[in-house]
C-alpha cells in the first residue's frame, strides 16, 4: 500500500470522530501542518505516530493493524483464536465469572454477537426456542430479535429492539465492520410479532399482588416471559481494559441483573 492509503484511512477516522486537524494535532502533540501532510500523503508517519493518532481517534484494535499495514509497518496486535492454548487462562476466568453469576443470566459475545460462552441462566431463557435457531454458532442478536426466537416473549419488545438496534448502530459507527452491518440489516428487517393481548395471564414471579406494585427501574428493563412468569432484568456490558489482542478487544461480557425482588425470588426458586 502507498503512504496515501494510511493518510486516507486516518482522515476517514478523524472525520468519523468529528475532530478537526488542529484538535487532533493538539491531542497527539503534533502540528496541524504535519497531520495535513500525513493525510494527503506528503508525509509518511512513523509507527509511533500511527499508533498515537489511532489512540486519540479511538480506532479499534483490529483497525489499528490495518493502519500499520497501510503505512508499511508490521501489525502490532495479535489475533489469537479463543480456543488456542494461550487463551486457556482467559477462557477459565470467563467460565468462572459466568458460573459465579448464576442463577442470573450472563454470556460472552464477540464483535458480531456470536455467543462464545454462556451460563445456565441464559440456557433457562432459551428454553423452548426452536432447535434450528440453537444450532451453532449462536448469535445473540438473532436469538433475541428473531420472530421464532425470544422476541415473542419480550413484553417490551419495541423498546428493547430499539435499544439493541441503536447499540449496533453505535458500534458500526465506531468500527468498520461489514459483518456487523450485514447482521444489523438482517435483524432490523425481522417482522415485529403482534402486540400481546391485555390480561394474557402472564404474571410476576411473586404473584398477582406484586404485578400491581410500581417498579422504580434504574435503566430500560428487559421484560421477558418464562414459563408463564414475567421476569425483569437490567443489563450491563463489560469489556477488557487496554486489550493487546484483536480477539480479546472484541469480546464483551453481558450480565443481566434482576430488576425487582420478585424476579430474584423466582430465579432462586429454580434451584441449582
Beta strands, then each sheet from edge to edge (+ up, - down):
strand 1: 106-109
strand 2: 115-118
strand 3: 203-204
strand 4: 222-226
strand 5: 229-238
strand 6: 252-258
sheet 1: 2+ 1- 6+ 5- 3-
sheet 2: 2+ 1- 6+ 5- 4+
end
